[in-house]
Amino acid sequence: MKLLRIFATFALSAAGLYFSPAAANAASPVVPLAIPGLKKIDYKADPVMTEYAKQAGSQAVGEWMTDFIGKKFAAKRYVLLPLAGDVDDGYFTLLARNEFTNHAAGTDYSLYTRDDDESKALIAEIRRGDQEGDTMETTTVQKFGRIQGVQGIIRGRIAGVFIGASPSPGGIRMADDQQMLQIRIVMQAFEVETGRQLWGAEKMATVLLPDDSMMIPGTKRQWVMYGAAGLLVLIVLIVFLRSMKSAHRPR
């Protein structure tokens, strides 16, 4: 009976690994690399993918701000434009502003946050003329000189959200490779006085998706799951038969 209990514990643990809600909902960060073979998706159309995109996006925006603040440009006071392709009423824009504030703490960098009619009108005017290309016109940047105290602007966009298989070590793709989601965010900083671009970069971040949400039929993960469940049923049956036998044994 002791041996049976050991096997039962093992089977329950194995089954719980695949069936527990925590395992299904957890996503693990991996190295943010541009991996070939990923497929671009409309992440806004799927609430689940939106949540994973937010998780990866927070990492990408944080990395951009770390690099930017570390460069110590002469321009110190910035306005941050709404990010193009944003979701949920400006989630990534608010995230970028919070990351700027957090990374600028203890430095002489600051963010213009006044939300009056004049600044709203100016930003709306500039956004109408800005086609969100690779750069921004010098004259467009210099219009921000009308906002008192602003020395630079930061603009950005969600360049894409992608999904695909995470390659195994060595870059080899297997049929049962875990699915992953990658987000790419492009942000640029400009100096208002000259209109020139100070710095810009694309940041990528990736999260692994839960195994059971993207399970490919016939993979070894499924066989392990089925095997654990089958073993559990077998153990329960043996324990039941033994208990029945003991109950009918003469006393």
Backbone hydrogen bonds in HBPLUS format (Angstrom, degrees):
<---DONOR---> <-ACCEPTOR-->    atom                        ^
c    i                          cat <-CA-CA->   ^        H-A-AA   ^      H-
h    n   atom  resd res      DA  || num        DHA   H-A  angle D-A-AA Bond
n    s   type  num  typ     dist DA aas  dist angle  dist       angle   num
A0005-ARG N   A0001-MET O   2.98 MM   4  6.29 153.1  2.05 147.6 154.4     1
A0006-ILE N   A0002-LYS O   3.11 MM   4  6.43 151.0  2.20 145.8 153.2     2
A0007-PHE N   A0003-LEU O   3.05 MM   4  6.41 161.9  2.08 152.1 156.1     3
A0008-ALA N   A0004-LEU O   2.86 MM   4  6.08 155.4  1.92 149.4 157.0     4
A0009-THR N   A0005-ARG O   2.93 MM   4  6.13 157.2  1.98 147.2 152.6     5
A0010-PHE N   A0006-ILE O   3.03 MM   4  6.33 158.2  2.08 148.2 154.0     6
A0011-ALA N   A0007-PHE O   2.92 MM   4  6.15 162.4  1.95 151.4 155.9     7
A0012-LEU N   A0008-ALA O   2.91 MM   4  6.09 163.1  1.94 152.4 156.8     8
A0013-SER N   A0009-THR O   3.00 MM   4  6.15 154.5  2.07 144.5 151.6     9
A0014-ALA N   A0010-PHE O   2.95 MM   4  6.19 160.3  1.99 150.6 155.9    10
A0015-ALA N   A0011-ALA O   2.90 MM   4  6.09 163.8  1.93 150.4 155.2    11
A0016-GLY N   A0012-LEU O   2.88 MM   4  5.93 156.8  1.93 143.6 150.5    12
A0017-LEU N   A0013-SER O   3.06 MM   4  6.23 139.3  2.23 140.9 150.6    13
A0018-TYR N   A0015-ALA O   3.11 MM   3  5.54 136.7  2.30 106.6 117.0    14
A0019-PHE N   A0015-ALA O   3.01 MM   4  6.18 145.2  2.14 148.4 159.3    15
A0020-SER N   A0016-GLY O   2.96 MM   4  5.22 149.2  2.06 139.0 140.3    16
A0024-ALA N   A0020-SER O   3.19 MM   4  6.49 149.4  2.29 145.4 154.4    17
A0025-ASN N   A0021-PRO O   2.98 MM   4  6.12 144.5  2.11 150.0 158.1    18
A0026-ALA N   A0022-ALA O   3.07 MM   4  5.98 134.9  2.28 145.2 154.6    19
A0208-LEU N   A0028-SER O   2.80 MM 180  5.15 160.2  1.84 141.6 148.0    20
A0030-VAL N   A0206-THR O   3.30 MM 176  5.78 159.8  2.35 133.9 136.2    21
A0033-LEU N   A0031-VAL O   2.92 MM   2  5.87 123.0  2.25 115.8  99.5    22
A0039-LYS N   A0163-ILE O   2.82 MM 124  5.27 177.4  1.82 150.0 149.3    23
A0163-ILE N   A0039-LYS O   2.83 MM 124  5.27 150.2  1.92 135.9 144.2    24
A0041-ILE N   A0161-VAL O   2.91 MM 120  5.95 166.3  1.93 161.5 161.5    25
A0045-ALA N   A0042-ASP O   3.12 MM   3  5.77 155.5  2.18 116.5 123.1    26
A0046-ASP N   A0043-TYR O   3.39 MM   3  5.66 161.2  2.43 105.8 111.1    27
A0050-THR N   A0046-ASP O   2.88 MM   4  6.12 150.3  1.97 155.1 165.0    28
A0051-GLU N   A0047-PRO O   3.14 MM   4  6.36 151.2  2.23 141.5 146.8    29
A0052-TYR N   A0048-VAL O   3.20 MM   4  6.60 156.1  2.26 147.4 153.5    30
A0053-ALA N   A0049-MET O   2.84 MM   4  6.02 150.2  1.93 145.7 154.6    31
A0054-LYS N   A0050-THR O   2.94 MM   4  6.20 149.1  2.04 145.1 153.2    32
A0055-GLN N   A0051-GLU O   3.10 MM   4  6.37 153.7  2.17 142.0 148.7    33
A0056-ALA N   A0052-TYR O   3.01 MM   4  6.31 162.2  2.05 150.2 153.7    34
A0057-GLY N   A0053-ALA O   2.73 MM   4  5.77 155.5  1.79 145.4 153.9    35
A0058-SER N   A0054-LYS O   2.99 MM   4  6.11 149.2  2.09 147.9 152.9    36
A0059-GLN N   A0056-ALA O   3.10 MM   3  5.39 127.2  2.40 102.6 115.6    37
A0060-ALA N   A0056-ALA O   3.14 MM   4  6.52 157.4  2.19 150.1 156.5    38
A0061-VAL N   A0057-GLY O   2.93 MM   4  6.07 172.3  1.94 159.2 160.3    39
A0062-GLY N   A0058-SER O   3.12 MM   4  6.04 155.1  2.18 133.5 141.0    40
A0063-GLU N   A0059-GLN O   3.05 MM   4  6.26 152.5  2.12 145.9 152.6    41
A0064-TRP N   A0060-ALA O   3.08 MM   4  6.38 154.6  2.15 146.6 153.4    42
A0065-MET N   A0061-VAL O   3.01 MM   4  6.28 166.3  2.03 156.3 159.0    43
A0066-THR N   A0062-GLY O   3.01 MM   4  6.18 152.1  2.09 143.8 151.7    44
A0067-ASP N   A0063-GLU O   3.11 MM   4  6.35 163.6  2.14 149.8 152.7    45
A0068-PHE N   A0064-TRP O   2.90 MM   4  6.10 162.9  1.93 153.3 158.8    46
A0069-ILE N   A0065-MET O   2.97 MM   4  5.98 175.0  1.98 153.2 154.0    47
A0070-GLY N   A0066-THR O   3.22 MM   4  6.16 149.2  2.32 136.7 145.4    48
A0071-LYS N   A0068-PHE O   3.06 MM   3  5.47 157.4  2.12 110.7 117.7    49
A0072-LYS N   A0069-ILE O   3.39 MM   3  5.94 159.7  2.43 113.9 118.6    50
A0110-SER N   A0076-LYS O   2.98 MM  34  6.28 158.8  2.02 153.3 150.4    51
A0151-GLN N   A0077-ARG O   2.80 MM  74  5.26 156.2  1.85 144.7 153.0    52
A0152-GLY N   A0077-ARG O   3.05 MM  75  6.22 137.6  2.24 152.7 151.7    53
A0078-TYR N   A0110-SER O   3.02 MM  32  6.42 164.8  2.05 152.6 153.3    54
A0112-TYR N   A0078-TYR O   2.57 MM  34  5.74 171.4  1.57 164.8 166.2    55
A0079-VAL N   A0152-GLY O   3.02 MM  73  6.56 141.5  2.17 141.8 151.4    56
A0154-ILE N   A0079-VAL O   2.91 MM  75  6.31 149.3  2.00 156.3 160.2    57
A0081-LEU N   A0154-ILE O   2.90 MM  73  6.20 158.1  1.95 168.5 175.8    58
A0084-ALA N   A0156-GLY O   3.02 MM  72  6.43 158.5  2.06 143.3 139.3    59
A0158-ILE N   A0084-ALA O   2.94 MM  74  6.30 155.7  2.00 159.0 163.3    60
A0091-TYR N   A0087-VAL O   2.88 MM   4  5.78 170.1  1.89 169.2 172.2    61
A0094-LEU N   A0090-GLY O   3.03 MM   4  6.15 168.5  2.04 153.9 156.5    62
A0095-LEU N   A0091-TYR O   2.93 MM   4  6.14 153.0  2.00 144.9 153.6    63
A0096-ALA N   A0092-PHE O   2.83 MM   4  6.01 155.9  1.89 144.0 149.6    64
A0097-ARG N   A0093-THR O   3.02 MM   4  6.32 156.4  2.08 149.4 155.6    65
A0098-ASN N   A0094-LEU O   2.94 MM   4  6.17 159.0  1.99 150.0 155.7    66
A0099-GLU N   A0095-LEU O   2.88 MM   4  6.10 156.8  1.93 150.6 157.4    67
A0100-PHE N   A0096-ALA O   2.91 MM   4  6.09 152.6  1.98 144.6 152.1    68
A0101-THR N   A0097-ARG O   3.04 MM   4  6.28 166.3  2.06 148.0 151.2    69
A0102-ASN N   A0098-ASN O   2.91 MM   4  6.15 160.7  1.95 149.4 154.8    70
A0103-HIS N   A0099-GLU O   2.91 MM   4  6.01 166.4  1.93 151.0 154.4    71
A0104-ALA N   A0100-PHE O   2.83 MM   4  5.85 140.8  1.98 147.5 158.7    72
A0107-THR N   A0104-ALA O   2.91 MM   3  5.36 152.2  1.99 144.5 141.7    73
A0120-LYS N   A0116-ASP O   3.07 MM   4  6.26 158.2  2.12 150.5 157.4    74
A0121-ALA N   A0117-ASP O   2.91 MM   4  6.03 157.7  1.96 147.4 153.0    75
A0122-LEU N   A0118-GLU O   3.04 MM   4  6.29 156.8  2.10 147.3 153.6    76
A0123-ILE N   A0119-SER O   2.95 MM   4  6.11 166.7  1.97 150.7 154.1    77
A0124-ALA N   A0120-LYS O   2.93 MM   4  6.07 157.3  1.98 146.7 153.4    78
A0125-GLU N   A0121-ALA O   2.95 MM   4  6.12 152.3  2.03 142.9 150.5    79
A0126-ILE N   A0122-LEU O   2.94 MM   4  6.21 161.3  1.97 153.0 157.7    80
A0127-ARG N   A0123-ILE O   2.87 MM   4  5.99 156.1  1.92 147.2 154.3    81
A0128-ARG N   A0124-ALA O   3.10 MM   4  6.27 145.6  2.23 140.5 148.4    82
A0129-GLY N   A0126-ILE O   3.15 MM   3  5.29 126.1  2.46  97.9 111.1    83
A0130-ASP N   A0126-ILE O   2.96 MM   4  6.05 118.4  2.36 141.0 157.8    84
A0130-ASP N   A0127-ARG O   3.31 MM   3  4.93 144.8  2.44  90.0 100.0    85
A0140-THR N   A0137-GLU O   3.09 MM   3  5.16 122.0  2.44  96.6 111.4    86
A0141-VAL N   A0137-GLU O   3.04 MM   4  6.42 158.4  2.09 154.8 160.2    87
A0142-GLN N   A0138-THR O   3.01 MM   4  6.27 159.8  2.06 151.7 157.1    88
A0143-LYS N   A0140-THR O   3.25 MM   3  5.41 144.8  2.38 100.1 109.8    89
A0144-PHE N   A0141-VAL O   3.08 MM   3  5.92 160.9  2.12 120.9 125.9    90
A0145-GLY N   A0142-GLN O   2.98 MM   3  5.56 164.6  2.01 116.3 120.9    91
A0146-ARG N   A0143-LYS O   3.08 MM   3  5.96 170.3  2.09 121.5 124.5    92
A0147-ILE N   A0144-PHE O   3.04 MM   3  5.55 161.2  2.08 111.8 117.6    93
A0150-VAL N   A0147-ILE O   3.22 MM   3  5.91 169.2  2.24 137.9 140.8    94
A0192-VAL N   A0151-GLN O   2.88 MM  41  5.28 166.8  1.89 130.3 133.6    95
A0153-ILE N   A0190-PHE O   3.00 MM  37  5.32 148.4  2.10 135.9 145.7    96
A0190-PHE N   A0153-ILE O   2.86 MM  37  5.32 158.2  1.90 153.3 160.0    97
A0155-ARG N   A0188-GLN O   2.96 MM  33  5.47 154.8  2.02 152.0 159.9    98
A0188-GLN N   A0155-ARG O   2.81 MM  33  5.47 160.3  1.85 159.9 164.6    99
A0157-ARG N   A0186-VAL O   2.87 MM  29  5.52 147.9  1.97 155.2 164.9   100
A0186-VAL N   A0157-ARG O   3.05 MM  29  5.52 159.6  2.09 163.0 166.8   101
A0159-ALA N   A0184-ARG O   2.74 MM  25  5.29 130.2  1.99 141.9 155.5   102
A0184-ARG N   A0160-GLY O   2.93 MM  24  5.44 152.0  2.01 164.0 167.9   103
A0162-PHE N   A0182-GLN O   2.74 MM  20  5.10 165.9  1.76 156.0 161.1   104
A0182-GLN N   A0162-PHE O   2.83 MM  20  5.10 161.1  1.87 139.6 145.8   105
A0164-GLY N   A0180-MET O   3.09 MM  16  5.57 151.7  2.17 150.3 156.2   106
A0180-MET N   A0164-GLY O   2.73 MM  16  5.57 156.4  1.79 167.1 174.6   107
A0166-SER N   A0178-GLN O   2.76 MM  12  5.56 165.1  1.78 160.1 164.7   108
A0168-SER N   A0172-ILE O   2.91 MM   4  5.30 150.5  2.00 150.5 150.6   109
A0171-GLY N   A0168-SER O   2.91 MM   3  5.58 138.3  2.09 149.3 151.0   110
A0177-ASP N   A0174-MET O   3.23 MM   3  5.29 164.1  2.26 113.2 111.2   111
A0209-LEU N   A0179-GLN O   2.88 MM  30  5.54 172.9  1.88 144.6 146.4   112
A0181-LEU N   A0207-VAL O   2.90 MM  26  5.50 166.1  1.92 165.3 169.9   113
A0207-VAL N   A0181-LEU O   2.93 MM  26  5.50 158.8  1.98 156.8 163.4   114
A0183-ILE N   A0205-ALA O   2.98 MM  22  5.67 162.8  2.01 165.1 169.1   115
A0205-ALA N   A0183-ILE O   3.14 MM  22  5.67 153.0  2.21 151.5 159.2   116
A0185-ILE N   A0203-LYS O   2.88 MM  18  5.35 168.5  1.89 158.2 160.9   117
A0203-LYS N   A0185-ILE O   2.82 MM  18  5.35 166.6  1.83 156.4 157.3   118
A0187-MET N   A0201-ALA O   3.17 MM  14  5.90 165.6  2.19 156.8 158.1   119
A0201-ALA N   A0187-MET O   3.06 MM  14  5.90 156.1  2.12 164.4 171.3   120
A0189-ALA N   A0199-TRP O   2.75 MM  10  5.39 160.3  1.79 168.9 174.7   121
A0198-LEU N   A0189-ALA O   2.74 MM   9  5.49 147.4  1.85 136.9 147.4   122
A0199-TRP N   A0189-ALA O   3.36 MM  10  5.39 160.3  2.41 135.4 138.4   123
A0191-GLU N   A0196-ARG O   2.93 MM   5  5.65 164.7  1.96 166.2 169.5   124
A0195-GLY N   A0191-GLU O   2.74 MM   4  5.33 139.7  1.90 144.7 157.9   125
A0213-SER N   A0210-PRO O   3.23 MM   3  5.55 144.2  2.37 106.0 115.9   126
A0214-MET N   A0211-ASP O   3.28 MM   3  5.78 147.2  2.40 110.2 118.1   127
A0222-GLN N   A0219-THR O   3.14 MM   3  5.51 124.2  2.47 103.8 116.0   128
A0223-TRP N   A0219-THR O   3.28 MM   4  6.71 154.4  2.35 144.3 151.5   129
A0224-VAL N   A0220-LYS O   2.98 MM   4  6.23 155.5  2.04 149.1 154.6   130
A0225-MET N   A0221-ARG O   2.99 MM   4  6.24 158.7  2.04 146.0 152.1   131
A0226-TYR N   A0222-GLN O   2.78 MM   4  6.03 167.6  1.80 158.8 161.3   132
A0227-GLY N   A0223-TRP O   2.80 MM   4  5.85 156.1  1.86 143.3 150.9   133
A0228-ALA N   A0224-VAL O   2.94 MM   4  6.10 157.2  1.99 148.0 153.2   134
A0229-ALA N   A0225-MET O   3.07 MM   4  6.31 159.7  2.12 147.8 153.3   135
A0230-GLY N   A0226-TYR O   2.83 MM   4  6.02 160.4  1.86 150.9 156.7   136
A0231-LEU N   A0227-GLY O   2.88 MM   4  6.03 156.4  1.94 146.3 152.7   137
A0232-LEU N   A0228-ALA O   3.02 MM   4  6.20 152.2  2.10 142.0 149.4   138
A0233-VAL N   A0229-ALA O   3.06 MM   4  6.38 157.2  2.11 148.4 153.7   139
A0234-LEU N   A0230-GLY O   2.98 MM   4  6.22 159.4  2.02 148.9 154.6   140
A0235-ILE N   A0231-LEU O   2.95 MM   4  6.16 159.6  1.99 150.0 154.9   141
A0236-VAL N   A0232-LEU O   3.00 MM   4  6.22 162.9  2.03 150.8 155.3   142
A0237-LEU N   A0233-VAL O   2.96 MM   4  6.17 154.7  2.02 147.2 154.3   143
A0238-ILE N   A0234-LEU O   2.95 MM   4  6.24 158.1  2.00 150.6 156.0   144
A0239-VAL N   A0235-ILE O   2.94 MM   4  6.15 167.7  1.96 154.4 157.7   145
A0240-PHE N   A0236-VAL O   2.95 MM   4  6.10 153.8  2.02 143.7 151.2   146
A0241-LEU N   A0237-LEU O   2.93 MM   4  6.19 161.6  1.96 151.8 156.1   147
A0242-ARG N   A0238-ILE O   2.97 MM   4  6.15 160.3  2.00 152.5 157.8   148
A0243-SER N   A0239-VAL O   2.99 MM   4  6.15 155.3  2.05 144.5 151.4   149
A0244-MET N   A0240-PHE O   2.99 MM   4  6.23 150.7  2.08 146.6 154.4   150
A0245-LYS N   A0241-LEU O   2.93 MM   4  6.15 152.4  2.01 144.4 152.1   151
A0246-SER N   A0242-ARG O   2.93 MM   4  6.17 157.1  1.98 149.0 154.6   152
A0247-ALA N   A0243-SER O   3.03 MM   4  6.19 147.6  2.14 139.1 147.7   153
A0248-HIS N   A0244-MET O   3.24 MM   4  6.49 139.2  2.42 141.3 150.1   154
A0249-ARG N   A0246-SER O   3.32 MM   3  5.19 157.5  2.37  98.4 105.0   155
